[in-house]
Amino acid sequence: MKNNYSTNGKIPARIKTRRDFLTYTLGGTVASVAIAYLFPKVSQGREISLETLCSLYPKNSRCENYLPGSEALDKDGKKIETNALLTTAKPGIPILVKGLSDNSVDYLIIQDGPKIAEYAINPTCTHLGCTVEWDLEKNHFVCPCHGSQYDSQGRVVHGPAKRSLPLITVVVKQNQVRLVNQKPAVDPLKLPISN
């Protein structure tokens, strides 16, 4: 029978031992558990909340009578009725609204038709967080702190800001305008620029 040990009593590197096998097995098991914990797979059959479903897919049949988010209010705190708003709104001129839980203001976007866009603009400047306001003469959102300017869809047209204004989801349903504090499904950065 051949002896696997060298003359100095050490095991040659080319021979795998049971200890090496157990070390690799234990290490692989620990790594697998860690990866599963850090990156859990979303279950295919997991039910999403009705709020999420109806915010992302408002025309889904389960959302027929569901009103997601918070009701939009005008600058005086009165409920906005879609039909009344669209009779006076002008496309390309954002309308200031309130309604999210943090009492912030946002701007509804009026598109040709007229119709209300599926997103609203949060007027927090992406440079240093000042609140931008719509300047009717310049036809831009203008930051009073450092002069950043954004178009009517929230895209940067003049720095120092480098990123577009943050957006929220808007759902128009049952003659109501609802604000949902999540990124909209429609990305206006991929839409053609309109003035």
Secondary structure as a PSIPRED ss2 file (coil, helix, strand):
# PSIPRED VFORMAT (PSIPRED V4.0)

   1 M C   1.000  0.000  0.000
   2 K C   1.000  0.000  0.000
   3 N C   1.000  0.000  0.000
   4 N C   1.000  0.000  0.000
   5 Y C   1.000  0.000  0.000
   6 S C   1.000  0.000  0.000
   7 T C   1.000  0.000  0.000
   8 N C   1.000  0.000  0.000
   9 G C   1.000  0.000  0.000
  10 K C   1.000  0.000  0.000
  11 I C   1.000  0.000  0.000
  12 P C   1.000  0.000  0.000
  13 A C   1.000  0.000  0.000
  14 R C   1.000  0.000  0.000
  15 I C   1.000  0.000  0.000
  16 K C   1.000  0.000  0.000
  17 T C   1.000  0.000  0.000
  18 R H   0.000  1.000  0.000
  19 R H   0.000  1.000  0.000
  20 D H   0.000  1.000  0.000
  21 F H   0.000  1.000  0.000
  22 L H   0.000  1.000  0.000
  23 T H   0.000  1.000  0.000
  24 Y H   0.000  1.000  0.000
  25 T H   0.000  1.000  0.000
  26 L H   0.000  1.000  0.000
  27 G H   0.000  1.000  0.000
  28 G H   0.000  1.000  0.000
  29 T H   0.000  1.000  0.000
  30 V H   0.000  1.000  0.000
  31 A H   0.000  1.000  0.000
  32 S H   0.000  1.000  0.000
  33 V H   0.000  1.000  0.000
  34 A H   0.000  1.000  0.000
  35 I H   0.000  1.000  0.000
  36 A H   0.000  1.000  0.000
  37 Y H   0.000  1.000  0.000
  38 L H   0.000  1.000  0.000
  39 F C   1.000  0.000  0.000
  40 P C   1.000  0.000  0.000
  41 K C   1.000  0.000  0.000
  42 V C   1.000  0.000  0.000
  43 S C   1.000  0.000  0.000
  44 Q C   1.000  0.000  0.000
  45 G C   1.000  0.000  0.000
  46 R C   1.000  0.000  0.000
  47 E C   1.000  0.000  0.000
  48 I C   1.000  0.000  0.000
  49 S C   1.000  0.000  0.000
  50 L H   0.000  1.000  0.000
  51 E H   0.000  1.000  0.000
  52 T H   0.000  1.000  0.000
  53 L H   0.000  1.000  0.000
  54 C H   0.000  1.000  0.000
  55 S H   0.000  1.000  0.000
  56 L H   0.000  1.000  0.000
  57 Y C   1.000  0.000  0.000
  58 P C   1.000  0.000  0.000
  59 K C   1.000  0.000  0.000
  60 N C   1.000  0.000  0.000
  61 S H   0.000  1.000  0.000
  62 R H   0.000  1.000  0.000
  63 C H   0.000  1.000  0.000
  64 E C   1.000  0.000  0.000
  65 N C   1.000  0.000  0.000
  66 Y C   1.000  0.000  0.000
  67 L C   1.000  0.000  0.000
  68 P C   1.000  0.000  0.000
  69 G C   1.000  0.000  0.000
  70 S E   0.000  0.000  1.000
  71 E E   0.000  0.000  1.000
  72 A C   1.000  0.000  0.000
  73 L E   0.000  0.000  1.000
  74 D C   1.000  0.000  0.000
  75 K C   1.000  0.000  0.000
  76 D C   1.000  0.000  0.000
  77 G C   1.000  0.000  0.000
  78 K C   1.000  0.000  0.000
  79 K E   0.000  0.000  1.000
  80 I C   1.000  0.000  0.000
  81 E E   0.000  0.000  1.000
  82 T H   0.000  1.000  0.000
  83 N H   0.000  1.000  0.000
  84 A H   0.000  1.000  0.000
  85 L H   0.000  1.000  0.000
  86 L H   0.000  1.000  0.000
  87 T H   0.000  1.000  0.000
  88 T H   0.000  1.000  0.000
  89 A C   1.000  0.000  0.000
  90 K C   1.000  0.000  0.000
  91 P C   1.000  0.000  0.000
  92 G C   1.000  0.000  0.000
  93 I C   1.000  0.000  0.000
  94 P C   1.000  0.000  0.000
  95 I E   0.000  0.000  1.000
  96 L E   0.000  0.000  1.000
  97 V E   0.000  0.000  1.000
  98 K E   0.000  0.000  1.000
  99 G C   1.000  0.000  0.000
 100 L C   1.000  0.000  0.000
 101 S C   1.000  0.000  0.000
 102 D C   1.000  0.000  0.000
 103 N C   1.000  0.000  0.000
 104 S C   1.000  0.000  0.000
 105 V E   0.000  0.000  1.000
 106 D E   0.000  0.000  1.000
 107 Y E   0.000  0.000  1.000
 108 L E   0.000  0.000  1.000
 109 I E   0.000  0.000  1.000
 110 I E   0.000  0.000  1.000
 111 Q E   0.000  0.000  1.000
 112 D C   1.000  0.000  0.000
 113 G C   1.000  0.000  0.000
 114 P C   1.000  0.000  0.000
 115 K E   0.000  0.000  1.000
 116 I E   0.000  0.000  1.000
 117 A E   0.000  0.000  1.000
 118 E E   0.000  0.000  1.000
 119 Y E   0.000  0.000  1.000
 120 A E   0.000  0.000  1.000
 121 I E   0.000  0.000  1.000
 122 N C   1.000  0.000  0.000
 123 P C   1.000  0.000  0.000
 124 T E   0.000  0.000  1.000
 125 C C   1.000  0.000  0.000
 126 T C   1.000  0.000  0.000
 127 H C   1.000  0.000  0.000
 128 L C   1.000  0.000  0.000
 129 G C   1.000  0.000  0.000
 130 C C   1.000  0.000  0.000
 131 T E   0.000  0.000  1.000
 132 V C   1.000  0.000  0.000
 133 E E   0.000  0.000  1.000
 134 W E   0.000  0.000  1.000
 135 D E   0.000  0.000  1.000
 136 L C   1.000  0.000  0.000
 137 E C   1.000  0.000  0.000
 138 K C   1.000  0.000  0.000
 139 N C   1.000  0.000  0.000
 140 H E   0.000  0.000  1.000
 141 F E   0.000  0.000  1.000
 142 V E   0.000  0.000  1.000
 143 C C   1.000  0.000  0.000
 144 P C   1.000  0.000  0.000
 145 C C   1.000  0.000  0.000
 146 H C   1.000  0.000  0.000
 147 G C   1.000  0.000  0.000
 148 S C   1.000  0.000  0.000
 149 Q E   0.000  0.000  1.000
 150 Y E   0.000  0.000  1.000
 151 D C   1.000  0.000  0.000
 152 S C   1.000  0.000  0.000
 153 Q C   1.000  0.000  0.000
 154 G C   1.000  0.000  0.000
 155 R C   1.000  0.000  0.000
 156 V E   0.000  0.000  1.000
 157 V E   0.000  0.000  1.000
 158 H E   0.000  0.000  1.000
 159 G C   1.000  0.000  0.000
 160 P C   1.000  0.000  0.000
 161 A C   1.000  0.000  0.000
 162 K C   1.000  0.000  0.000
 163 R C   1.000  0.000  0.000
 164 S C   1.000  0.000  0.000
 165 L C   1.000  0.000  0.000
 166 P C   1.000  0.000  0.000
 167 L E   0.000  0.000  1.000
 168 I E   0.000  0.000  1.000
 169 T E   0.000  0.000  1.000
 170 V E   0.000  0.000  1.000
 171 V E   0.000  0.000  1.000
 172 V E   0.000  0.000  1.000
 173 K E   0.000  0.000  1.000
 174 Q C   1.000  0.000  0.000
 175 N C   1.000  0.000  0.000
 176 Q E   0.000  0.000  1.000
 177 V E   0.000  0.000  1.000
 178 R E   0.000  0.000  1.000
 179 L E   0.000  0.000  1.000
 180 V E   0.000  0.000  1.000
 181 N C   1.000  0.000  0.000
 182 Q C   1.000  0.000  0.000
 183 K C   1.000  0.000  0.000
 184 P C   1.000  0.000  0.000
 185 A C   1.000  0.000  0.000
 186 V C   1.000  0.000  0.000
 187 D C   1.000  0.000  0.000
 188 P H   0.000  1.000  0.000
 189 L H   0.000  1.000  0.000
 190 K H   0.000  1.000  0.000
 191 L C   1.000  0.000  0.000
 192 P C   1.000  0.000  0.000
 193 I C   1.000  0.000  0.000
 194 S C   1.000  0.000  0.000
 195 N C   1.000  0.000  0.000
